[in-house]
């Protein structure tokens, strides 16, 4: 059977999002016969040695690429990052301590809402006053908070933390990195908990990477249903029950590709170049393109901007689509346009978009 | 690129399990380009019209194949059937009413354990006295139970309900059908809730099909975290947050194939033939093969049996493997051998196993 590969679009969707082409090709190649087993990866037992090897390799790649110390446990969970919105307070709560959050947009708010089911929540900083166009720089968490929660990158608004807020050593900094995990080098030791839905920067939908410093497993109340406890999953290397095998496999293939590029330090350089190409178009457009995010808070992953009128925005999205550039419509909370340029977006795609935007301005201003 | 398809084994794994070859081929064909989008299904937004169409088709197939009335809502959830072990009592609990279960094995016990986190649990019948080799026939649920829970097919022991226990009209019968959903025609109106991890009979791991009669959504306590409530998911057709897109897609392809065969009535006939082939080998072996399940409770899906000695069992498993028959080792709770012959197992695979078992007996008895 001959398969014709027609990868002819640049996909700027915010998530699920573009995946590395070599990862997709590998998945296609071995879809019917995983490593000589005569079966698809989707058909083999999660207790088989073939699956176990793949699963361990996926976790090993996360550990290696993020340079995680040994006391950080990696879990591959289901339910999306949204399920961590309740698993975080459930697993980290402490009697008579407040749970503290920074509100940088819709996803922070959703996290805050779930926190309130478990106890006293304090929102210590917010950028809601200017439609979440910046990351607050006056963040002060209490010294005795149960945990401090931030949303590392805000997909909708195109803002990203470029330095981490300070926390007292006994307060675990907890970060939703769904839309920028591994976009740049970080020091994992600054965090107690990192979680990320895979479908933006490291894989397909259906799996959430959760990384927890192991001293934090002891906090969860005894009378908690088994699968709601992180430690249930961590103790069994995410094999307490059948996991999202295919999604983990796709993460593995995607992370292998990231490693082949030189890992996170290498992709950070590329990401900074990619983002600069687009922000330069905005900044050199004499106001034709207006960035939503304030320059100091600009995201490397999601570039959000408006045009002079909503008619021009609609026209630009349609013309982009006709040139094979998909997913450029902004989120309804901000309007306008959004280009999501995750790790798997090649620099050629970003350059094609930049060229198109310059041309569009010339013709339409 | 030429892809050589080497589907040369018969896969008797209990789950994740064999999938229909036409479904796998279709997935392989369009892995890089889903229906002319130029993107993989894994890369397209769950809010795109292409994804929405596929998602609706998957749900439509479930409705059609199971002949579900309009007041039954279909959900594609994450977390495995094991997550339903807590979601069932959480969502169906009622003040001062007991939650009632039948204990037919390890998976029933796990469900019962999670029920106890939410209130008073009553186990009304059990087959633990004979290592779960039968389905109790003296099941009596209370007239005022909050719900009545059964495990429809017991993968480990090879037992299956062939008639459903009676419940009072106000008591929702709740069934874990993970290992036999759509193996035979059922009357869905007998049930309040049906749930099934996909990875045995309808798709890959990573998604759980949950079907709930809509009058039951009102029971969940107000102060419940958003994603733990069935109604959150049902109201948004399982698109409240990003779902396990690929796993749903594979279910769709697998159910399309089931429909092409003639749906559940047709597969039921095939399943009965397949099971009879293996049970006849056991029954005609003069005791060389001993079935674990009592004849009246025998499963159509999992055929469990022992040989005269554990050495012979090990030999039989190894020889089977050398002939391309994978996954025949029994679960440690029962020992011996297990052939899982789900909907996607072709009758040729079952016949090959039967022939091998007869030959093995001749040579080794």
Contacts between the chains, C-beta under 8 A, distances in Angstrom:
chain1	res1	chain2	res2	distance
A	1	B	2	7.3
A	1	B	3	5.8
A	1	B	5	6.9
A	1	B	25	7.8
A	1	B	29	7.8
A	2	B	1	7.3
A	2	B	2	5.9
A	3	B	1	5.8
A	3	B	3	6.0
A	3	B	28	7.4
A	3	B	29	6.4
A	3	B	32	7.6
A	5	B	1	6.8
A	5	B	32	5.0
A	5	B	33	7.3
A	6	B	32	7.2
A	6	B	33	5.0
A	6	B	38	6.1
A	7	B	32	5.9
A	7	B	33	7.2
A	7	B	38	6.5
A	8	B	38	4.9
A	9	B	37	7.4
A	9	B	38	3.8
A	9	B	39	6.2
A	11	B	38	8.0
A	11	B	39	5.3
A	11	B	43	5.5
A	11	B	44	7.7
A	13	B	43	7.1
A	13	B	44	6.7
A	13	B	45	4.6
A	13	B	48	7.6
A	14	B	45	7.2
A	15	B	45	7.4
A	15	B	242	7.0
A	16	B	42	6.3
A	16	B	43	5.9
A	16	B	44	6.2
A	16	B	45	6.1
A	16	B	46	6.3
A	16	B	242	6.9
A	16	B	245	6.3
A	17	B	43	6.4
A	18	B	39	7.5
A	18	B	43	5.4
A	19	B	40	6.5
A	19	B	42	6.0
A	19	B	43	5.5
A	21	B	32	7.9
A	24	B	31	6.3
A	24	B	32	5.6
A	24	B	40	5.4
A	24	B	42	7.6
A	25	B	1	7.9
A	25	B	32	7.2
A	27	B	31	6.3
A	28	B	3	7.4
A	28	B	28	5.8
A	28	B	31	4.2
A	28	B	32	6.1
A	29	B	1	7.8
A	29	B	3	6.5
A	31	B	24	6.3
A	31	B	27	6.3
A	31	B	28	4.2
A	31	B	31	6.6
A	32	B	3	7.6
A	32	B	5	5.1
A	32	B	6	7.2
A	32	B	7	6.0
A	32	B	21	7.9
A	32	B	24	5.6
A	32	B	25	7.2
A	32	B	28	6.1
A	33	B	5	7.3
A	33	B	6	5.0
A	33	B	7	7.2
A	37	B	9	7.4
A	37	B	326	7.7
A	38	B	6	6.1
A	38	B	7	6.5
A	38	B	8	4.8
A	38	B	9	3.8
A	38	B	11	8.0
A	38	B	324	6.9
A	38	B	326	7.6
A	39	B	9	6.2
A	39	B	11	5.3
A	39	B	18	7.5
A	39	B	326	7.0
A	40	B	19	6.5
A	40	B	24	5.5
A	42	B	16	6.2
A	42	B	19	6.0
A	42	B	24	7.6
A	42	B	204	3.8
A	42	B	205	7.4
A	42	B	250	6.6
A	43	B	11	5.5
A	43	B	13	7.1
A	43	B	16	5.9
A	43	B	17	6.4
A	43	B	18	5.4
A	43	B	19	5.5
A	43	B	204	7.9
A	44	B	11	7.8
A	44	B	13	6.7
A	44	B	16	6.2
A	45	B	13	4.6
A	45	B	14	7.2
A	45	B	15	7.4
A	45	B	16	6.1
A	45	B	327	6.4
A	46	B	16	6.3
A	46	B	205	6.6
A	48	B	13	7.7
A	78	B	78	3.6
A	78	B	79	4.6
A	78	B	80	6.9
A	78	B	83	7.5
A	78	B	206	7.0
A	78	B	244	7.3
A	79	B	78	4.6
A	79	B	79	5.3
A	79	B	83	7.7
A	79	B	227	6.4
A	80	B	78	6.9
A	80	B	227	7.8
A	80	B	241	4.7
A	80	B	242	5.6
A	80	B	243	7.8
A	81	B	241	8.0
A	82	B	226	7.7
A	82	B	227	5.7
A	82	B	240	7.8
A	82	B	241	4.2
A	83	B	78	7.5
A	83	B	79	7.7
A	83	B	227	5.4
A	85	B	225	7.7
A	85	B	226	7.8
A	85	B	227	7.7
A	86	B	225	3.8
A	86	B	226	7.5
A	86	B	227	6.6
A	86	B	228	7.1
A	90	B	225	8.0
A	110	B	226	8.0
A	113	B	226	7.2
A	114	B	225	5.3
A	114	B	226	6.4
A	117	B	223	6.1
A	117	B	224	7.4
A	117	B	225	5.0
A	197	B	242	6.4
A	199	B	242	5.8
A	204	B	42	3.9
A	204	B	43	7.9
A	204	B	245	6.9
A	204	B	246	5.5
A	205	B	42	7.4
A	205	B	46	6.7
A	205	B	242	4.8
A	205	B	243	6.6
A	205	B	244	6.2
A	205	B	245	4.6
A	205	B	246	7.1
A	206	B	78	6.9
A	206	B	206	5.0
A	206	B	207	7.5
A	206	B	243	7.4
A	206	B	244	3.5
A	206	B	245	6.7
A	206	B	246	6.1
A	206	B	247	5.8
A	207	B	206	7.5
A	223	B	117	6.1
A	224	B	117	7.4
A	225	B	85	7.7
A	225	B	86	3.8
A	225	B	114	5.3
A	225	B	117	5.0
A	226	B	82	7.7
A	226	B	85	7.8
A	226	B	86	7.5
A	226	B	110	8.0
A	226	B	113	7.2
A	226	B	114	6.4
A	227	B	79	6.4
A	227	B	80	7.8
A	227	B	82	5.7
A	227	B	83	5.4
A	227	B	85	7.7
A	227	B	86	6.6
A	228	B	86	7.1
A	240	B	82	7.8
A	241	B	80	4.7
A	241	B	82	4.2
A	242	B	15	7.0
A	242	B	16	6.9
A	242	B	80	5.6
A	242	B	197	6.5
A	242	B	199	5.8
A	242	B	205	4.8
A	243	B	80	7.8
A	243	B	205	6.6
A	243	B	206	7.4
A	244	B	78	7.3
A	244	B	205	6.2
A	244	B	206	3.4
A	244	B	244	6.3
A	244	B	247	7.0
A	245	B	16	6.2
A	245	B	204	6.9
A	245	B	205	4.6
A	245	B	206	6.7
A	246	B	204	5.5
A	246	B	205	7.1
A	246	B	206	6.1
A	246	B	246	6.0
A	246	B	247	6.8
A	246	B	250	7.8
A	247	B	206	5.8
A	247	B	244	7.0
A	247	B	246	6.8
A	247	B	247	7.7
A	250	B	42	6.6
A	250	B	246	7.8
A	324	B	38	6.9
A	326	B	37	7.7
A	326	B	38	7.6
A	326	B	39	7.0
A	327	B	45	6.4
